[in-house]
Amino acid sequence: MWSSSNGSGGGGGASAAAAAAAAATTGSNKTLGMTSAISLAEPKPEDHTKTVELQKALEPYNVFEDESELNHRMEILSKLNTLVKQWVRDVSISKNMPEALAEKLGGKIYTFGSYRLGVHHKGADIDALCVAPRNIERQDYFGSFFELLKKQPEVTECRAVEEAFVPVIKMNFDGIEIDLLFARLALKEIPDNFDLRDDMLLKNLDPKSVRSLNGCRVTDEILRLVPNIDNFRLALRSIKLWAKKHGIYSNSLGYFGGVSWAMLVARTCQLYPNAVAATLVHKFFLVFSRWKWPQPVLLKQPDTVNLGFQVWDPRVNVQDRFHLMPIITPAYPQQNSTFNVSSSTRKVMLNEFNRGMQITDEIMLGKAGWDKLFEAPSFFFKYRHFIVLLVTSNNADDHLEWCGLVESKIRYLIQNLERNLHINLAHVNPKCFEQQEQNQKDDGGEGGKTTLCSLWFIGLEFERSENLNVDLTESIQNFTDAVHKHAVHIKVLKDGMKIEARHVRRKQLNQYLDPNLLKRERKNSDSGLGSTALNTSGGAAAGNNTSGSGTTLRKRQSSEALQAAVASKKGRNDSFDHSLSNSSSSQQSSISTTTPAAPAPTPSAEAPANGDGEAVGGAESADAAAAAVLTLDESSSEMNQVPNSTTATPAPAPAPEVVCS
């Protein structure tokens, strides 16, 4: 009933599975997508051999689950489905509905995302949707059903994110993480075989229900629009693993999320309908390393349904014209799943597409194995300067919530940094690191309290220029204050929740990271994995900072010069400043923020649901194009300190001078 492989657990039920099976048998007899296929060539024996090698190469990375693990997921979803039916019945009876009628109302759990597509890995979470009839309200879901879940012995870490752009209940159900959305349909009953693909179901629904339904509807459309499900799944597993290893898998940080990668692979399958998985992976890089962004990727002609919901259309919507790498969901209302992409993340992804093309060329020629595609490049030896975001709180529950909020806001910091004319690239590493124990200190001498600290790193690449001063204080102030204001607005800010931003040089990273990790990074860097220049076909991308250009911080001539530079920067409304400084005593520049005295609510704007449960965090409620004008509480004693200069390694070219005020 719930197996992702047979298709019956998703939004379309048995009918979606039948459609997918029919699509798988059409082969070259049916044109899928916006254009005809590029090639209808049948696979050669060597293509099958490469596919077998690819599958073997994936096995050590735990991308496949065994039968017992799949059965465990199915049992969990079955229990959850039964729980939903009982809850709908009980709530209806409490609202004075006759018991005989309440028994017939139904209610159902649908899955979407990677589990529904059949490409989830070991330990992956499940994106699910609770569908209820019209007599069940959203407040019932976040009220009585939330309390019912917390009482279940299998459920732990249960928390509701009701204020999110796509409201969600997150929980751990018998060892499996589940993100459970809610949709209330305008129907009296929800039968077990109910199909969500009918566009008219959306008529008169509230926007939150439409966004929640979008995940299931998009997933089922993707499965319906690919010519061979098995080839699609193996190719998608490969691309997802590659994207994660190369640090470009995160919708919230401005990279592509799961549904976006699925649509790119699906488009490749449409263009090469008879190709096996190994060929599809190779053609994936061929197609998208040469794609003329911002030309949109579409899996089918957009539907002509008009139920009043906004769809992606740059001819009508001005904001859609500024999307850099649009990938359009195939179900009504069509949305761009990559609206978070920024100039920097675009450069990083295009560079990885080009690098992937080179590697798969070698693999298909027999000059390399598939393992080379999944080798992680060196991030920390690619740049000389970093912004480190330290996110701290006092207990595990608070920390989980606080980190989620901060992470989903980091893209606004990236956008601010990109506006600085002296910054060519702000490359955020999507991996969250835990600070080493020896670096964890009490902030106010509160002794005895355990402080949890997580870190994100942003690599900075500066333009080559003589006598360059870079003051980025305002960018950091705007970002940290925006996070606090939004936290207050959605009522999640608690004592002990803090953000600190520091500038560190590469040689200071050992104070934050495991030395063994840095050794591995250096080894990868020496082998050439981290030295690929960011030079993409999509635009002017700068060379990386490991080259001889050098962006080492140079010594400041005097404190008066520093003050003059800062004053000059602050006189411009469009300046984006961060505090990066020079310290001969190895002292890091830092901006430590506190809760503003009278924070204003962060404006909430709609952004397209991404269809795979990624846009459900609290901070996803802000529009990707929204700009906040904010100020920072400068009570921190570190705010006005100007650290001493540091002696930098001589570089062939003058380096930028980055200040903290």
Residue, then its C-alpha position, 0 to 999 in steps of 0.5 A: m500500500w505504501s511502497s514508493s516503488n509501486g507508486s501507490g503511496g503518492g498523490g495519484g494513488a493507483s491511477a498515477a502508478a498506472a500512468a507511470a507504468a504506461a509511460a514506461t512502456t511507450g519508449s520512442n512512440k510518444t513525445l514527452g516534454m516541450t520538444s521532440a527527443i534529441s536522440l532515440a538511439e537504443p543503448k549499446p552493450e557498453d552502456h549497460t556495462k557502464t550502468v552496472e558499474l554505476q549502480k555498484a559505485l552507488e552502493p557504498y554511499n547507502v543510497f539504497e534501502d533493503e527490504s526490511e527498511l522499506n517495509h518499516r517505512m510502509e508500516i509507519l505510514s500505515k499506522l499514521n494513516t490509521l491515526v488520521k482516520q481515527w482523528v477525523r472521526d473523533v473530531s467530527i463526532s465532537k462537532n455533533m456529527p452522527e457517528a454513522l456519518a463520521e465513520k465514512l469521512g475517511g482522511k488519507i496520508y499521501t507521500f511525495g518528494s524522494y520517497r514517492l519518487g522511489v529515490h530515498h536513501k537510508g535514513a532519509d525523511i519522508d515528506a507526507l501530506c494529511v488530507a482531510p474533508r471539509n469539516i476539519e479545520r486547520q486549527d484542528y490539525f495543529g491543535s487536537f491532531f498535534e496533541l494526539l501525535k505527541k501522545q503516541p509512544e513511537v513519536t519523538e521530537c514532535r513540533a509544529v511550524e504553523e507560521a511557515f509558508v507551507p505549515v508543517i508538523k515535524m516529528n520522528f516516528d519510530g526512528i523515521e523523520i517525517d514532515l507532515l503537511f495538511a490540506r483541507l479539501a472542499l469534499k464531504e469524504i476522502p475515499d482511500n482511492f482518491d486521486l489528487r491530480d484533478d485540477m478542479l480539486l483546487k477550486n475554492l481552496d485556501p492558499k496554504s492547502v493549495r501549496s501543501l497539495n502541490g508537492c504530491r501533484v508535482t511528484d506524480e506529474i514527474l513520474r507520469l512524464v518520464p519514459n522509463i521509471d527505473n532508468f529515471r530513478l537510478a540516474l536521479r539517485s546518481i545526480k542527487l548524490w553528486a549534488k550533495k557531495h559537491g555542496i550544491y543541494s539545498n533549496s533554502l540556501g539558494y542551490f537546487g533542492g530535491v524536486s529541482w534535481a528530479m525535474l532536470v533528470a526528468r527533462t534529460c530522460q525526455l530528451y533521451p527516452n531510450a537511454v539507460a542510467a549511465t548514459l542519462v547521467h552523462k547527457f545530464f551534464l551535457v545538456f545543462s552545462r550548455w543550457k541557456w539560462p535563464q531559459p526555463v526548464l519545462l517538462k510539459q506545456p503549462d496548463t491553461v487552467n484558470l482558478g485564480f492562483q498565480v502561476w510562473d509567467p514572466r510575461v505577466n509577473v515582473q518578479d519572474r523576469f529576475h529568476l536566474m535559473p527557472i525550473i518550472t513545476p509541471a502541475y497547476p499552479q506552475q511555479n519556479s522551484t528555484f526562485n532562491v538561486s542567487s548570482s553566486t549559487r548560480k556561478v557555483m552550480l554552473n562550474e560544477f555542471n562543467r566539471g561534471m561534464q569533464i568527469t563523465d566524458e572521462i568515465m564514458l571513455g574508460k579513463a576514470g571510474w564513477d567514484k571520481l564523480f562522487e569525490a567531494p571538492s575542496f571548499f576550505f582550500k578554495y578561498r582565503h577568506f571566510i565569514v563564519l556564522l556561529v549559531t548558539s543556544n542553550n538546549a537541543d530543542d531550541h537549537l534545532e529550531w534556531c538553526g533551522l530559522v538561521e539556515s533558511k535566512i542565510r541566502y539573504l546574507i548572500q544576496n547582500l554580499e553579492r551587491n558589493l562591487h568588490i565581491n565576485l563570489a560569496h560561496v556558502n557551504p550547505k554543510c552545518f558544522e558543530q564547533q569543537e568542544q575547546n572553542q565552546k565558551d560561555d558568553g556571559g559567565e553563566g557557568g554551568k549551562t551547556t552551549l550548543c553551537s553550529l557553524w556555517f562557512i561562506g567563502l569570499e572571493f574579491e576582485r583584483s584591485e590595488n588599495l582595496n578597502v572592503d567594509l561589509t558591516e552593514s550586510i552582517q547587521n542587516f542579516t542578523d537583525a532580520v533573523h532576530k526580528h523574524a524569530v520574534h515575529i513567529k515567537v520562537l526566540k528564546d533566551g540563549m539564542k544568539i548569532e555571531a559572525r566572524h571573519v577568519r582566514r584560511k589558516q585560522l580554520n583549525q580553531y573551528l574545524d576538525p584538523n582531520l577534515l582540513k587534512r583531507e581537504r588539503k589532500n583534495s586541493d593538492s590533487g586538483l579537486g578544489s582548483t577549478a576556476l569558477n568560469t562558466s558559460g552563463g556569465a563572468a565568473a571569477g577565478n578562485n582564491t587559491s590562484g596567485s591573485g591572492t586576496t590576503l588581507r593587507k596591513r592597515q596603515s592607520s586607525e584614521a584610514l579605517q575610520a574614514a573608509v567606514a564612514s565613507k561606506k556608511g554614507r551609501n545606502d546601497s553599501f553592503d558591509h561585513s566585518l572582516s579584519n586583520s589580526s596579528s594576534s590571530q584574534q577574529s573579527s566578530i559581530s555578536t548580535t542581541t535581540p533588538a529592543a522593539p523588533a518589527p515583524t519581518p514582512s511575510a510574502e509568498a514564494p512558490a512551494n517547491g513541491d518536496g517539503e523544502a519550503v516548510g521551515g519557518a523562515e521560508s515565509a519571506d519572499a526571495a525578493a524581499a529586502a529588509v531595512l534593519t539596524l543592529d543593537e550595537s551594545s556588544s563590546e566587540m562591535n566597536q573594536v578594531p583588531n590589530s593588523t595581521t602579517a599576511t603571506p606575500a601575494p603577487a597582487p595587492a589584496p583587499e583590506v576588509v574591515c570590521s567596525 
